[in-house]
Every structure is written in C-alpha cells, then in structure tokens.
Amino acid sequence: MGAVARGLGAGVASVAAALGVGWAILASAPPDPPCDSDLACLPHLGPVIDAVLAFPVVVAVVGPLAGRLLRVPRPWWLAAPAAWAVVLACVGLGPADGQAHWPFSSALSCLAILLLPYGLIAWWTSRPAPGETRAAAPLYKILLPDEWAQFDASGRFDGSPFDRASGHVQLCTRDQVVMVAGHRFAGAGPLMLVAVRADAFGERLRWEMMPDGRTYPHLDGPLTTDAVVGLYRVEGTEAIDAMLPRHGAKAAAGRAWAARSTGQ
C-alpha cells in the first residue's frame, strides 16, 4: 500500500499543478469587451481552451517528476494519466443534455476518478517480478565488522543508520549484493556478508520496486540470528562476487555457523 499512497501523492501534486496553471491562464486573460448587441453575447473562449489544453501537458510533466521525488517505481509511467485527463476534459466540457453527470457532479468525485490511474500504476509497478520471491534462495545483509559483532552478541540487528532512516532493514539478493556493496560500501574496507533464509520472516519480508526498476527485499522489524545460514568475510567489495556461492550452491560456512549458533 505504500507504493499506492506515493502514486496517489504524485497524482495530487500533478493535478494541483495543472489546476494552478489553468487558473493562472484564466486569471491573466483580458476581460471580455462590453456587449453592444441585443443578442446574447458569448464569452471569449480562448483562455478556457488554453487552460484545458494545458492541463494534460502539465499532468504529463509534473506526474513523473513528483513520482521520482516520492520514489514511485518507474515514475515515468505516471505520464500516462495525461491521456485520461484529456478524455475527462473533453467529456467535461459539457454533456449534450446540459446536465451534470457523475463524476462531474462534484469536484470531489471528479478528482477521485482522475487520481485512480495513479494508484493503479503505482500498484502495478511495485509488484515483485516473477521469481524474485523464491524462498529457496538466501538473501544477504551487508554489515561492517563492528555491526556484525553487535549482531552476534545480542542475537538481533535493528538496522544500520541507513536502515533506520528508510524505516526497514534493507536486504538484497545474490544478484544485487555486488552492486549494493559497491554503491554503499565502496572503500569501507572489510565487510561481513550475512546470508539469511528468505522464508524465515513470513509477512515481515517485503519486496519493493525502486526507481531504478529493480525489486529489492526489505524486512519490517529486526534481523535475528535464527534466520542466518551463512557468514562470509570479504576484504573489500571487489572480492564479493568470487566469495559468495551461486544460486543452488551449498554454503558450508553457513551450515557451520548455524550449528554453532544453535549449539548443535
């Protein structure tokens, strides 16, 4: 639901910006000249048309920008609701019978149906990619030696400063660990790679697609030693790929550490 809320937030920002631009166009338009005709005088519709045409353009530009700021997965998809805004604008210019039909009967209902695509897009793009929730493959937590020492002594790890700032204990898959380590731990020196069972956390383990298009696992709550199945010490990020086993390979170090931690 977090991705949906962020998508709706991006939708609110884009619609608010489009309404603001439309209001500015109408407010800056010169007043209609006095009507000297005995017939009904029609207002000048040029500013109205400009405001209507500007609405989808602003939505298409602001939506992806707001989505990127709010960390919506694949934020460029949030330009798509501009087409929906065109449809609503064309229909809302005036039904043939002159009646106010739903959703145009109230501003709230019109806003709700306009924001609907943002929530749907955010939900769709945040779904885990096929195969990324496999419980058989271990996940990895990258720790500094001091962090591992505290984890080993206390039996739980509540997160690094980065984890606490994000609100989750961030994990990664075997395919992601080298990239994550190079991005966050470049030049940090020795690292401890803790392999954990993906099926040990139940619903606390969540997968979230990030703006780079990849889906990353994170844990709601602490990481505990009963989930650890492997431990690897590497002298730097460049040694990680050669140290870790590939998918399906058995981790002897993991079995030995798990036995020691349980007293077997």
N, C-alpha and C positions, 0 to 999 in steps of 0.2 A: 504493500500500500504506500510505502514511502515514495516510490518512483511515480505512482499515480498522483500523489499530492504535489510533487515537484512539477509534473507535467501540467496540472491544473494551475499551479502558481505561474508557470511560464505563459499559460493561456490568459490569465488575468492581466499579466503585465503587457502582453501584446495587444489585447483588446483595449485596455486603458490607454495605451499609447495611440492606437488608431482612433479612438474616440477623441482624444486630445487634439490630434492633428485635424480631424474633421471639424471640431469646434473652432479651432483657430482659423480654418479656411472660411467657415461661415461668418465668424466674427469680423474678419478682415474684409469681407465683401462690402462694396459700397451700397448704401441704401437704394431701394427701388425709387425711380423718379416718380413724381406725382402723376396720378392717373387723371387725364382730362377727358377720357372717353365716357360716354353714357353706358357703355357695355361693361361687363365685368372685366376687371384688369387682372391679368395673370402675373404672378411674381417672376422675377428673373431666376431661372433655374440653373444658371451656370455654376454658381458656388455649390449648390446642392449636388449637382452631378460631379463636380471636382471632389467634394468630400466623400461621395460614395465610391468613386474610383480610387481615391487614396486609401480607403480602408483596407482592402486586401493587400495592397502593396506594403503598408506599414506592418500588417499582421505577418506577412511573409518574411520581413526583415527582422522585426523585433522578436518574434517567436523563437527562432534558433539561437539568437543572442541570449535571450533570457534563459532558454533551456541549458545553454552551456554554462552560464553563471550558476544555475541551480543544479548542475551535474545530472541533467537528464540524459539517459543513454541515447546515443545517436541524435543529438539535438537538431541536426539539420532536417530531420523528418518533421519537425514542428513548423516547417514552412508549408506543409500540405494543407492545413486548415484554411489557408488563404482561398483555396478553391471553394471550400464550404462557405466561407464568408461571402464570396461572390454570389453563390446561389441564394443565400439568405437575403443579401442586399437586393437582388433582382426581384425576389418574391415579395420582400417587404416594402418595395416602393409603392405598392398599392394594389390589393386584390381587385378583380374586376367588379365585384359586388360592393366594394367600398366598405366592407366590414372588417373588423379587427379579429383575425383568426389566430388561434394558437399556433406557434408560440409568440406571435406578435401582439397578443392581447395584453401583455405586461412586459416591462423591461426585464424583470427577473427571469421569466420563462425564456425569453429570447436569449439572455446571457447564458442560461444553463445549457441550452441546446447548441449555442455557439462554442462553449467550452468543452462539450462532450468529446470531440475528436482529440483534444489534447490529452485527456485522461486515457483514452483508448490507445493512442500512440505510445504514451509512456509505459502503459502496462505491457503492450506487445513487445517493445524493445527491451524491457527489463527481464523478460523470461530467460531462463537458462538455456543455452544452446544444447542441442541433443548430445547426450553422452557426458556432459560436464557434471552431472550429479552422481556419477558412478561411485558407489560406496566402497568398491574393492581397492581403488587406487588411493594411496595415502595422500594427505595434504601436508604442507610444510609451513612451519613458523620459523622465521629468521630472527635469531637473538644475538645480542652481544654476549661475550663470556660472563660479564657481571650479571646480566639479566638471567642467563641460564643458571648461574649459581643460586640466585634467589629463588628461581622456579624449582630447582631440585631440592632446595632446603625446605621450602614451605609447602610444596605439593600443588601449587596453583600459580597461575600467572594472570594478573588482571590487565595486562597491556602495557605497552611502551607509551611514551608521551604522544607519539603519532596515533597509536590506537585509541588512547583516551580522548584525543581531540576529535577523532572520527566517530567515537561512540561504540566502536566494535573492536574485537581482536582480529586483526587482518591476517588472513592465511593466503596461501597460493598453491597452485597445482605444480606438478613436476615440470610441466611445460612453461610455467610462468616464473618459477623461482629464480632462474638466472637473470631474467630481465628485471624483476623486482629488486633483487640484491644489487644489481648494477646501478639501478636508479636511486635507491635509498641508502645503500651502504658502501658506495664507491669510496675507497681509501680508508675504510673504517678498520682495516686490519683483520685479525682472526674473527671468525663468525661461527656460531653454533646453529646447525640446521636440525630442527626437531621435526621428525615425521610423526604424524598423528593419524589415527583411524577416522575416516570421514563419517563412519556410521556410529561413532561414539557419542554424538552430540544431539541426535534427534532433531527436533524442530529448532534448536538453538543455532544450527548451521544454516546459513542463508547464502544465496548466490545473487549477486547484483551486477548488472551490466554497467560499465563505466563509459565515460565519453569516448574512450579510445576504441569502443566496440567489443572489448573483451569482457568476459564474465568472471568475476573474482569471488571466492568464498570468504565469508567473514562469520565470526562467532559472536553471538549475543551472550555475554557473561564470560566468566574466567575459563582459561585453558587449564586442565587438570592433568596430573601425571598418569592417571589411569588410561588416558587416550593415547599415550606416547608409545610408538612401536619402533622408533629408530632415532639415533642420535649421531650426528656427523660433525666433526670439527674441520673447518677449512681455514687455510691461512689467508685467503682473500677471495674476492668474488670470481676471479678468473679460474679458480680451482673447483668451483661448484659443479659444473656440468660433468666433469670426469669423476667426481666423488659419488654423486647420487646414482642409485640404480635406475634403470629404465623401467617403463611400465611392465609389470608382470615379473620383474626380478625380485628374488627374495633378499631381505635385508638381515644378514646375520647379526650385525651390530644392533639392529633394532630388537631382535629376539633376546639377545643377551642383556640389553638394558632393561627390557620389560621384565625379564625374570629376576634381575637384581632388585628392581623397584618393588616387586611383589613378594620378595623373599623366597622365591622358589629355587 
